[in-house]
Amino acid sequence: MSSVMTSVLEKARTATSFSRRPVSEEVLHQLYDLVKMGPTSGNCSPARFVFLTSREARERIKPSLSVGNAERAMAAPVLAVVCHDPLFFEAFPRLGVDPELREWFAADVGLAEETSFRNGTLQGGYLILAARMLGLDVMPMSGFDTFAVEDTLLAGKGWRANFLVGLGYPAENVPHPDHAPPRAPRLAFDEACFCLS
């Protein structure tokens, strides 16, 4: 396995704190440029991201966060709101997707919502991996009032909020992964998978 994959998946840990070093808008552009290259079904690309880059911006949604997440979210240099656009199919002409698919999704609200949620979540996973590849620590979170976040940040856009990701550079006082406490257990292959032939 490559050293990149080892560091991104095996050694990296969920952040509990961050350095005070700011994350530049240039890095956020690099991050999105990696995320957008990940595959989605039919290149539907429904994920949308809101990057809250100041304490003032994060404070706008603080009342929407669960008690356990509020201070952690405020401490992240950037808080990404991972969203999806139920009207993702309107971009199909620019994405080179078969024009007939646009009409298919436009005629079926349930299918459009299911597809946008599933693939937007997938792209949110790409965000986590890509952020780690760029040297950022990540702190994914649920535990917030989705409708309140949407009312505060997404009014008029029609996007739906899915989950939050704190982004920042590693805190100086965090032990190197080689010296970190043991990782929490994961399920074994036989518990989580089976093969059919």
C-alpha positions in Angstrom: 0.0 0.0 0.0 1.3 3.5 -0.9 2.6 5.7 1.9 -0.1 8.3 0.9 -2.9 5.8 1.5 -1.3 4.6 4.7 -1.1 8.2 6.1 -4.6 9.1 4.9 -6.4 6.0 6.2 -4.3 4.0 8.6 -2.3 6.6 10.5 -4.6 9.7 10.4 -6.9 10.2 13.3 -10.0 12.4 13.8 -8.8 15.8 15.0 -9.7 16.9 18.5 -7.9 20.2 18.2 -6.2 22.3 15.6 -3.2 24.6 15.2 -4.0 28.3 15.0 -2.4 28.4 11.6 -5.1 29.7 9.1 -6.2 27.6 6.1 -6.0 29.9 3.1 -8.6 30.2 0.4 -6.0 28.9 -2.0 -5.8 25.6 -0.1 -9.6 25.4 -0.1 -9.5 25.8 -3.9 -6.9 23.0 -4.1 -9.1 20.9 -1.8 -12.1 21.3 -4.1 -10.1 20.7 -7.2 -9.2 17.3 -5.8 -12.7 16.5 -4.5 -14.4 17.3 -7.8 -12.4 14.6 -9.6 -13.8 11.8 -7.5 -16.4 9.6 -9.3 -20.1 10.1 -8.9 -22.9 8.2 -10.6 -23.3 9.6 -14.1 -21.0 12.5 -13.2 -23.9 14.0 -11.4 -21.6 15.9 -9.0 -24.3 17.1 -6.6 -22.1 18.1 -3.6 -22.0 21.7 -2.6 -19.7 23.1 0.1 -19.9 26.1 2.3 -16.6 27.0 4.0 -16.9 29.1 7.1 -13.5 30.7 7.4 -13.9 33.1 10.3 -15.1 32.8 13.9 -17.9 35.2 13.0 -19.1 33.0 10.2 -19.0 29.9 12.5 -20.9 31.8 15.3 -23.8 32.2 12.9 -24.6 28.5 13.2 -23.4 27.9 16.7 -27.0 27.9 18.1 -27.8 25.1 15.7 -25.0 22.8 17.0 -25.4 20.2 19.7 -23.7 21.1 23.0 -20.9 18.5 22.4 -20.1 19.9 19.0 -20.4 23.7 19.5 -17.0 24.5 21.0 -15.2 22.0 18.8 -16.8 23.5 15.7 -15.9 27.1 16.8 -12.2 26.0 17.4 -11.7 24.7 13.8 -10.0 27.3 11.5 -12.5 26.3 8.8 -15.9 24.6 9.2 -17.1 23.0 6.0 -20.8 22.4 5.6 -21.2 19.5 3.2 -24.3 20.0 1.3 -26.1 18.5 -1.8 -28.2 20.2 -4.4 -31.4 18.3 -5.2 -31.5 20.2 -8.5 -28.0 18.9 -9.5 -29.4 17.8 -12.8 -29.7 21.4 -14.0 -25.9 21.3 -14.5 -26.0 18.3 -16.7 -25.5 20.2 -20.0 -22.2 21.6 -18.7 -21.1 18.3 -17.2 -21.5 16.5 -20.6 -24.3 14.2 -19.3 -26.9 12.8 -21.6 -29.6 15.5 -21.9 -32.4 13.0 -21.5 -31.2 12.3 -18.0 -32.0 15.8 -17.0 -35.7 15.2 -17.8 -35.7 11.9 -16.0 -34.5 13.4 -12.7 -36.6 16.6 -13.1 -39.7 14.4 -13.4 -38.9 12.4 -10.2 -38.3 14.4 -7.1 -37.7 11.3 -4.9 -35.1 9.9 -7.3 -33.4 13.3 -7.5 -33.2 13.7 -3.7 -32.0 10.1 -3.2 -29.3 10.5 -5.9 -28.1 13.9 -4.7 -27.9 12.8 -1.1 -26.1 9.5 -1.9 -23.5 11.1 -4.2 -23.2 14.3 -2.2 -22.3 12.1 0.8 -19.8 10.3 -1.3 -18.2 13.6 -2.3 -18.1 14.6 1.4 -16.0 11.4 2.0 -13.7 12.6 -0.8 -13.4 15.9 1.0 -12.1 14.2 4.1 -9.6 12.1 2.2 -8.4 15.0 0.0 -8.0 17.3 3.1 -5.8 14.7 4.7 -3.8 14.4 1.5 -3.2 18.2 1.7 -1.8 17.9 5.2 -5.0 19.1 7.0 -6.6 17.4 10.0 -10.3 16.7 9.8 -13.1 16.5 12.3 -16.4 15.2 10.8 -19.6 16.0 12.8 -23.2 15.4 12.7 -25.2 16.6 15.7 -26.8 19.8 14.4 -30.2 21.2 13.5 -30.2 20.7 9.7 -33.1 23.0 9.1 -31.6 25.8 11.2 -28.3 25.6 9.4 -30.1 25.7 6.0 -32.2 28.7 7.1 -29.1 30.5 8.3 -26.7 29.8 5.5 -28.5 28.4 2.4 -31.6 30.5 2.1 -32.4 30.9 -1.6 -29.9 28.3 -2.8 -32.1 25.2 -2.4 -29.1 23.2 -1.1 -29.5 20.7 1.7 -27.0 20.4 4.6 -25.7 16.9 5.2 -22.8 17.0 7.7 -20.0 19.3 9.0 -16.3 18.9 8.8 -13.8 20.9 10.8 -10.6 21.6 8.9 -7.3 22.8 10.0 -3.6 22.1 10.4 -2.6 19.6 13.1 -2.2 21.0 16.6 1.4 21.2 17.8 0.6 19.3 21.1 -0.9 16.2 19.3 1.3 13.1 19.4 2.7 11.8 16.2 0.5 9.0 14.9 3.2 6.5 15.7 3.0 7.5 19.4 -0.8 8.1 19.6 -3.0 6.0 21.8 -4.3 2.8 20.3 -7.0 3.3 17.6 -10.5 2.4 18.5 -11.5 -1.1 17.3 -13.0 -1.6 13.8 -15.2 -4.5 12.6 -13.4 -7.5 11.1 -14.0 -8.4 7.4 -16.3 -11.3 8.3 -18.5 -9.0 10.5 -18.9 -6.3 7.9 -18.6 -8.1 4.5 -19.4 -11.2 2.7 -18.6 -12.4 -0.9 -21.0 -13.9 -3.3 -19.9 -15.8 -6.3 
